[in-house]
Amino acid sequence: MFNELAEKRRSVKVYAERPVEPAKIDAIVEAALRSPSGRATRPWEFVVVTDKILLEKLSVAKPEGAAFVKDAPAAVVVCGDPAASALWVEDCTIAAVTMQYAANALGLGSRWAQIKGNNFKEGTTSTQYIAQLLGLPENLNVQCMIAVGYPGEGMVPYKKDELRFDKVSYNRYGQKKA
Ligand SMILES: Cc1cc2nc3c(=O)[nH]c(=O)nc-3n(C[C@H](O)[C@H](O)[C@H](O)COP(=O)(O)O)c2cc1C
């Protein structure tokens, strides 16, 4: 049941020193390739990185907030082609989140590292740094990286009373459930 999966989902920053089975990586990527995209343009491309040195280099693609990538056994770099679709950001986002739930379904954890809008250092965007590192073609932008691995920390589910049901209206804004 999807809702049971959603109930348990949390982001994982600490990963166990256990490799992820290649078949699980394949299943995660396949789930992304099945994700919906505007007009079915599928403007995304994915680079699966398992090379330790590359993971370390990816973890410094921005000054803060991506360090966990170096300790993950794998990361998927989610790229999009703005020339292929004006909705490339939405489509990449949906594919990225699909991979996160697919990872959870396989007993793995994951965490998003935002790349779009970040700089590696002054004068170099994080996308430019990653493009150079991975040899991306010029048409691709990098939206994010999804680190994947067996969790090395607890994934404490949100309790139902922590959820922001106050943000939900029915029929008219501000109207609560009868
Ligand atoms: C669009 C987006 C960007 C994110 N960027 C980062 C990031 O750059 N670094 C990071 O450590 N976590 C990042 N995260 C993970 C969030 O910090 C995490 O989802 C949030 O703290 C809630 O925790 P939870 O996923 O366990 O519910 C991002 C998540 C989303 C959806």
The ligand as an ORCA input file, in Angstrom:
! r2SCAN-3c Opt
* xyz 0 1
  C      13.232     20.437     -3.014
  C      14.061     19.834     -1.909
  C      15.368     20.242     -1.741
  C      16.152     19.673     -0.739
  N      17.467     20.017     -0.652
  C      18.240     19.449      0.293
  C      19.638     19.745      0.363
  O      20.186     20.452     -0.481
  N      20.345     19.182      1.364
  C      19.769     18.362      2.294
  O      20.472     17.904      3.206
  N      18.459     18.024      2.242
  C      17.686     18.554      1.264
  N      16.365     18.206      1.171
  C      15.774     17.287      2.166
  C      14.929     18.082      3.170
  O      15.794     18.814      4.010
  C      14.048     17.128      3.955
  O      13.112     16.546      3.069
  C      13.317     17.894      5.064
  O      14.209     18.258      6.084
  C      12.191     17.089      5.680
  O      12.694     15.873      6.166
  P      11.998     14.501      5.730
  O      12.255     14.315      4.268
  O      12.665     13.450      6.572
  O      10.539     14.632      6.002
  C      15.583     18.734      0.162
  C      14.260     18.319     -0.027
  C      13.513     18.855     -1.046
  C      12.101     18.353     -1.260
*
